[in-house]
Amino acid sequence: MTMKITKEHLTKIIKEELDSSVNDRMLDNLRSATVAKLVGVLDELANKADVMGVNAVDITSVIQDCIQKIQEAPTV
């Protein structure tokens, strides 16, 4: 048994796949950018903590946990 597919249906399938691929790449780019910004925050915190008299251990730990969760592969 052969299945006939219309040009419109094929176009719709291809568009959906392309959209999915673009969304995945956008999510990866967003994840990478977020991690980079958080690492920057960690560096800045480490540089200014002594000057400000702030105990940065708790804040650093929370930010590192966030980075780890962002980097984990999403479950689909």
C-alpha positions in Angstrom: 0.0 0.0 0.0 1.4 3.3 -1.0 0.7 6.5 0.8 0.2 9.7 -1.3 1.4 12.9 0.2 0.4 16.3 -1.0 2.9 19.1 -1.7 1.2 21.2 1.0 1.5 18.4 3.6 5.1 17.8 2.7 5.8 21.6 3.0 4.1 21.6 6.4 6.2 18.7 7.7 9.4 20.4 6.5 8.5 23.7 8.1 7.7 22.0 11.4 11.1 20.2 11.4 12.9 23.4 10.5 11.1 25.3 13.3 12.0 22.6 15.8 15.6 22.7 14.8 15.7 26.5 15.0 14.1 26.4 18.4 16.6 23.8 19.7 19.5 26.0 18.5 18.0 29.1 20.0 17.6 27.3 23.3 21.3 26.1 23.2 22.4 29.6 22.4 20.4 31.0 25.2 21.7 28.4 27.6 25.3 29.2 26.6 24.8 33.0 26.9 23.2 32.6 30.4 26.1 30.4 31.6 28.6 33.0 30.3 26.8 35.8 32.1 26.6 33.8 35.4 30.3 33.1 35.1 30.9 36.8 34.7 28.8 37.5 37.8 30.9 34.9 39.7 34.2 36.6 38.6 32.9 40.0 39.5 31.7 38.8 42.9 35.0 37.2 43.6 36.8 40.4 42.7 34.6 42.7 44.8 33.7 40.5 47.8 36.8 41.4 49.8 36.3 45.1 49.2 32.6 45.0 50.1 33.1 42.7 53.2 30.6 40.3 51.8 30.8 36.5 52.4 30.3 35.4 48.9 30.4 31.6 49.6 26.6 31.2 49.7 26.0 33.4 46.7 28.7 31.6 44.7 27.3 28.2 45.6 23.8 29.2 44.4 25.2 30.6 41.1 27.2 27.5 40.5 24.1 25.3 41.1 22.3 27.4 38.5 25.1 27.0 36.0 25.1 23.2 36.5 21.3 23.0 36.1 21.4 25.1 32.9 24.2 23.0 31.4 22.3 19.7 32.1 20.8 18.2 29.0 17.0 18.7 29.0 14.9 15.6 29.3 12.6 15.2 26.4 
